[in-house]
Every structure is written in C-alpha cells, then in structure tokens.
C-alpha cells in the first residue's frame, strides 16, 4: 500500500461546523461495523511494514539502544557523568522525569475524565492516547530510578520487611512519588489493556497466520463478546475510569509536592498542585496532537480521527495554555505580594537572570504561541497544529527546566550560587528517552489496534437500538411455539 | 455463573450431538427484541454475543447485577486501611525517624499513600475481578464452532442457546429462533478432537509449581539457621559495596598524586588555626613521663572540668561500667545484656571504685582509656583515643577519681560535709581550684 496513494485517497473533510439542530457524526464517511474493523485492523495485519515505518523504527530503536548503553555507562561510572553538581543536584534527570510524567497525563484524562463526562468523541483517540500515556510513564519512571546513584539499592524504596530493620520514610514526598507513579503506571496499563481485550479478540478472529493468531488469542483471553461478559467489562471499565480520574489529578499533584513541600524559593507555593496538573494536561494534549497528526495521515485513519477530534484537542490546549499562563502570573504576583524577598528575587532572577532565555522560551512557547488556536484555520489545519504542538512540547520541557534549575542554582545563600552546566551525556539521554518512547510507540502502531474499534462502533448511528423500539414492542410472541 | 458451567460432552458417532444453537441477527435492535423473547420464554443457559456493548441488553436478558462493585469497594477499603496501618507501623512503631522533631505518626503526611493504595487495590480488583468473574481466560464456548462466531468481534449479533438448557431441542429451538427474526441459525456440533488440556502439560505445570516452592523454602531454611546463632552481618546481603567502600586508608598509596601518597601534606604557607596554641604539658598525651605515670593532673582542675568529665563518662564509659563505676549489679546496660545473653567472650568490666583502680595513679587510668586493655591478644576494653580527645580523657579521669572518693571518702570529707551542712544554701559552683586532695593523687 503506497504511502502517497493512501494520503491522496483520503481527503481532509471539515466536519467542525456545528449545526445546533443535529448532533454531528463522530465518524465520517460511509462506515458500518465491518468497515470500522477493516480500517483499523488492516494496519496490524499488513504482512510487511511500510518503508516509512521501518526507517522511523530504525532511528527510534538506535536512539533507544544509545539510551540503554548510556544507562550502563552511568551504572558503571556513577552520576558524575551528568552535570548535576552543587547546588543543582536535580538537573536533567528530574526535568525529564517531570516532563515525561506530565505527557503521560493526557491519555488517562481522555480515557477516564472524558469517559465519565460521556464525551463520545474520545472513542477515536483514547486507545492512542492511553498507549502514549503508558510509554511516557515508562520513560518517566526510568529517570528517578537511575538518579538514585546506587541504582542497585533502588528496591530499598519499597516498604518490605528486611533484616536491616529499616523502613522508608512515609512522610517524604519522594516516597509519595514512588507510590503515585507506580500506581499510575499500573492503573494506566490495566485500563489500556482492559479496553483492548475486545479489539485483540477481533484481531484474533481475523488473523490468518498462526503466530499472530496464537499471540492475539493469548492476550485476548478467549473473549467472545458475550453480553454477560460485556456487562462486567463495562462495570470494570467504569470503575477504572472513576478511579483513574482522581488518580490522574493526584499523580502530578504528588510530583509537585516534591517541590512544594520543600523550602526552596520558587518551589514552596500552594499553587503548585493545580499548576502542575494543568501543565500536564497541556503538554499531554500537545503530545497527542504531535503523534496523531502524522499517524492518521500515514495509517489512513482520517475518517475515524476527524478534524473535529483535532479541533477539540486544540481547544483543550488553548484552555490549558491559559491556565498555565495564569499560574505564571500568579506565581510572580504572590512572590511580590507575600513580601518574601527570597521568593521575589527568585522570580526576578528567572525573568532577568542567567536563565532568562529559558524563562522567555517557556512563556513564548506555552502562552504566546498557543494563542494561534483562536484562529479556526490553525485548529483545523494539520500541519499548523502540529507545529504549534511541537512548540508546546518544547515550552513545557523548559517550564520544568526553569522551575528546577533556576530555583536551585540561586537560593538563600549567595555564597553557594552556581550555574548548572549539563554535559553531553545529559543531552544524549534526553534524546535517548525519546528513542525509548518512539520505539514503543511504533511497535504499538504496527502490532496493536490503534483505535478502539468496539468503542467506535458504539457511537455509529447503526448501534442505536432506539430507532426500532416501536417495532419491537409489537413483534408477535413466539412463546407458545417454543413450548 | 451459568455461562461458564458448560462442559463439552463426547461426540456420538451415530447421531449428531449438538452443544448448542447459534442464531445471527441483523441489528442490535433485532437482537434486543429476540433477547426479550428468549428471556421471557424461560431459557437459562443462553447468551448474546456482540461486537460492542449494547446498552439495555443486560436488562432485556435479565442479567443479575454483578457483585463487582462490592468487591471493588472492599478492596479500596482494604487498601486504605492497609496503607494507614503500614505507615503507622513502619514510621510510628518499628522504625521511628526523628525529622525536625515532627511527630512520628502524622495522619496528614500519610494521606497521599493512603489514597494511592486505595486506588491501586480497587483498580486491580476491578480488572482481575472482571476477568475472573467472566471466567477468562477461556478456550471454547458452546457456540464457538459455528461459522458466524468468527464475525462476532466484527459485526455479528448472535444468540447462543446451550444444549444443556432443559428447553433445548435441536430442531424446534432452531425453528423458533428463525421465527424470532434470525438471519441464520446454525446447530453447533460438539468440537472434534480432545478439548481437554494434555496430561503432559498438566504434569509440567505441577513440576513447575513444586520447583517454585524451592526458593522460599531455602530462604526459610536460611532464616531458621541464622536465627539460632547470632550473625554480625544481615542475613541476606547481596550487594557488598557498603562493606567494601573504595577509600584510601592512612599511609596508603594513591596513583592520583605525583608523590603517590594518599595522605596529603599540609599546604605550604598555611599556619595552625589557633593563634594561642602551645605545646601540651609533658605527659598530657600519654599519661606518663618516661616510664613513670603521672600522679598529678597535667590540666587545671576546675568545677567545669569535673562537669565535663561527668558528661563524657556518662556517654562513653557508663554503658559498660555503669553510672557509679562499680562492678557487679551496677554495671551498664551493655554489660548487663551481655551477661544476660551469656556471651562466652564477654569480659565483665572492672570495678572503677575498687581498691585496684583506686590505687592506680591518674596517668595509668589515662593510659587505660587511651589504649584499652588487651587480654590474650583481644581487646577486653577497646581504646578510646580515637573517640575522646586528650582533654576529655583527663576530665573523665577526674570524674572517676570523684566516683572513687564518693565510694571511699577521706576522713576530712566528713568534716567538710558537716561544714557544708551548717552553711546551707552555699552555692556549689565556684571556679576556684578544687580541694587539692582531689587534684593531687593521694593514695589512702
């Protein structure tokens, strides 16, 4: 299947115009249940990967391999290979951790919160966003683990009875973080996998080759679409959504406690939890757009993931951009209003000090550039939104850099001030973490159903029973005959 | 669960043996109508199979509400309680960490982990509860041999009725389903071949299960063994880098420096920090001049030194020698515990107030503190030169002298006590040199 032919066969249809008299269709084109399955399932069923996929995978896998090699170098040599040094002991590793864990928030937000609010447009993008969440949390989890120095003692973080008679300090936000991120990882994987079981069964039933049939069969656990099973499945899915909703808000709050519970100026503020959560949703949606725009292009999913979906996500980005911008303003205001000279100095230092370039990059990327989404042209033109989303990704990485590095490099004691100098290894490991992320993501695109087929079918008009209710009530009873 | 209780029966070669019938309906609405009819007709072993959940179908089929919500709620409560108890036990009881004097058990600090574990337990239960209650993973369904079953995960809306249902009759049930509006009806023969799990796999799993018990067994044995004889090292000690740390010892060779000495000489041009530093008096560091022990203190003896000596004695010496320095029942905790445990190598501390030590010159006591006591090549008392600076060692010697004198007073002490009693209210603190009887070494 040629790449160019696929793209040209799928013209962009603008379905973003709202007609108040009728509900706009969530899926465009003449789709029925079979064609939805066909559109999604043919992607993992291709016997050979496309050239574009192979090239992308080769690049991503090389970067991932580089990351793994550098991790080995780190274990053997020690964290001196990074630029972390007094007073900035939390350099790139923690910046990257917060960046990735923030990205991992949109998936669960789309899956769980929009599910609870019955936002049916989520069905086309939730699988994709959940996968992105899981892979982003994988990247996020690596950094604090390798940041502990003696990584072979990382299991000491776990509370388990041991012959040393030691227990971790449960009053430390760093331990809350361990629990929050690992719980989030577990629940995200469960949520992702539970929703995927019916679709894996579809792939199993369609598989023609023995190995895919065996593997999809194994992981679909013998799903038969039984109504009794659907009954419990839907309950479980609802519970996972209801549990994941407060969880997703708690995880980045707990991450923000790592900073807010300390006494460093610029960190010790009560706005941090909501500010971090808004930033996480902001960056997560930007990453979904970054990945979704090329994916729907290359894999022919334009009728399922329509411009309306992208338009909705861009509105989310615009809204959360405002929240983030508001947090930037309030932080500065509170620093001045509190009368705390250290606090106010920190913000002056951020805006005018040696890291002013990072601060203004952050402000421009996160607050100024997303304002373009006021224009409908920008919200509905894939290449434009892709570029804006890339800027948001950059801006959100810099936000974490600004928070962590500026506060640490100049705190209370001018005598201990020093600038942070990342090493080449720091940069390579940042790039390498993208390699890990994209390797996993490309494998997902190649072998798993990218769109939740069963869920998309429920939002097709044909799935609605109500149109035929009248006929049902008057159907002749066959009771007597059966007896 | 009635949908899971089916067991395939052996096919009969003479007449076709059916496990059930599968009917395919054209739309969710048709399926829903049929489901109402089948449910009303009183069928028990039947099910609908759909590519996506159809809302209202569970009501039409009269599916009883699942127990899952209760399981999830229970697991969530368990998670909350478990997290609370874990944190209370770990930080409040088993391993109290003093952090800036904050309370060991503080509920607000425990809320995040209580929340996380509530969610974790509830989510795991929601997932595995749904899987287990659905009887998954599962290989075969009564209708899965039907051709239309292959499309059930794509676009087929099926009804399956099992042969074991009391109302099932192959032809009549099929005909009835056709009249309900089924597009096609298939009778499903029992699957061919053996559908049970091969014996070899069962045995293999059994062997694996037994083998999996070995590691915990070894750990249990190791624990049993080591709890009998106390060990110096932790029982399970995988990584040894806390025992063998890369560091330079005194006088070691280092390739880092040109002179290959790990100890660095004083930086040229630097001077001692204390401008009033003077060489210490003779015998101050060793307790003796030549081979003669000092009989008088080489420091100025004051009330302040006495207080310092008492404080240092209570820190370093009282753990073995006891608060009064007397042997026997007044020993310190370490000694008492060693005796209670019947430690074979333990040498009980000498009485500091007994005649033997009373008769030692101060220099000798100082030397004992400095060098420890070696008996048969083993320290029966460790040297304290590293922990206690010389001034403090002299202060301790002074306090030991005071303890001795409290135990065996001089006659004039009684006169002085009487004088003190007559001038009640006289302050004890004075910076005058104390009674020269004490400062001087005077044997009774």
Interface residues (C-beta under 8 A of the other chain):
Chain A: X32 X33 X34 X37 X150 X152 X153 X159 X162 X163 X164 X165 X166 X167 X168 X169 X170 X171 X173 X175 X176 X179 X180 X183 X186 X187 X190 X191 X193 X194 X198 X201 X202 X204 X205 X206 X221 X222 X223 X224 X225 X226 X227 X228 X229 X230 X231 X232 X233 X234 X235 X236 X239 X240 X243 X244 X246 X247 X250 X254 X257 X453 X454 X455 X457 X458 X462 X463 X464 X465 X467 X468 X469 X471 X472 X475 X477 X478 X479 X481 X482 X483
Chain B: X1 X3 X27 X28 X29 X30 X32 X33 X35 X36 X37 X40 X41 X47 X48 X49 X50 X51 X52 X53 X54 X55 X56 X57 X58 X61 X63 X66 X68 X69 X72 X86 X87 X90 X91 X94 X95 X97 X99 X102 X106 X109 X110 X112 X113 X115 X116 X117 X119 X120 X122 X123 X124 X126 X127 X129 X130 X131 X133 X134 X136 X137 X138 X139 X140 X141 X144 X149 X150 X151 X152 X153 X154 X155 X158 X167 X172 X173 X175 X176 X179 X180 X181 X234 X235 X236 X237 X239 X241
